[in-house]
Amino acid sequence: MVDRTTTIALQKRPVPDGVWGLCPGCNATVYKREAERLQNVCPKCDYHFYVPAKTRIEQVLDAGTFQEWDQELRPTDPLGFSDKKRYADRLTDEQKRTGLTDASLTGCGMIRARRVAIGVTDSAFIMGSMGSVVGERLARLVERATAQNLPLIIISGSGGGARMHEGILSLMQMAKVSAALSRYSEAGGLYISVLTNPTMGGVAASFASLGDLVFAEPRALIGFAGPRTIKATIKIELPPGFQTSEFLLEHGYIDRIVHRNRLKNEIARAIDYCGK
C-alpha cells in the first residue's frame, strides 16, 4: 500500500532538438514543420527563412524535371591560400557540411511545363561567394540558354561577393558572367533574376542586377557593401529600411517583390507574357 504522503514525481519529456526555432523577423517561437509547410516562411510575420539551393530548385521547378549541369566541376586552391585554415581544407569542410560541391547549382527543368535554364547560389557555402567554379557554372548556364533559346532564371542567395581565397581568378568571374549575359540579351533571351536574402557584394554588382526582370523576396538585404560598413564609412544615419527589397522597389532598382509561394507562378506568367 502506497503512503498518501508519498509524492510521485512525473518525468518531464524533453523536447527534441530542431522542433522549434526563433524567427528573426518577429522573435516568435516557430514550429519548424509549420514553417517548412509554408516553404520556409514564418506563419506569424511572413519572414522568409534561408532555403538551401536544392530546396529552391524543388520549390520552383516541376517535380522530377531538374537535370543538373556541370556537376563535375570542382573548386581547387590555385593560390595555396590560408587564413585561419587552409582554403583546401575549408572547401572540404564546406562540401561535407552542405552536401554541395560549391556555392552554385545549375541545370535545366520545367516550370509549369515550360523548359527553362536555372541557376541558384547558396549562402551556406562560404556565404555564396563567387569563385572560379561558381562563375564557370553560371557562364556555361547562360551559354547553354543562349544556344538552346531557353528562358534563364538565376536565384541569387549570396552574402559574399568575389571569393578572396582565389584572388583575381574570382574577380574575373563577375565580368565573365556579365559578358555571357550580354551575348544572351543580344540573342533575344529572357533573363529573370530573383534576389533573396542576402544578395550582396560582387554578385549584386554583376549578374544579379542585370535581369530583364528583377524579382526579390520580401525584406531581402540587397546591396554592395553592408549597411553597417556604409554607416561607419560615411558617418551619417541611413534611411529606414535601407538596402531592403522594399526600399529598392521604391527607388526603382527592382521590378517586383514576390512572396515565395507565388514565385513559380510569377515566373511562368512572365515567360508567357514575354512570349518565350
Secondary structure, DSSP 8 states (H G I E B T S, - for coil): ---TT-----------TTSEEE-TTT--EEEHHHHHHTTSB-TTT--B----HHHHHHHHS-TT--EE--TT-----TT--BSSSBHHHHHHHHHHHHS-SSSEEEEEEEETTEEEEEEEE-TTTGGG-B-HHHHHHHHHHHHHHHHHT--EEEEEEES--B-GGGTHHHHHHHHHHHHHHHHHHHTT--EEEEEEEEE-HHHHTTGGG--SEEEE-TT-BB-SS-HHHHHHHH-S---TTTTBHHHHHHTTS-SEE--GGGHHHHHHHHHHHTT-
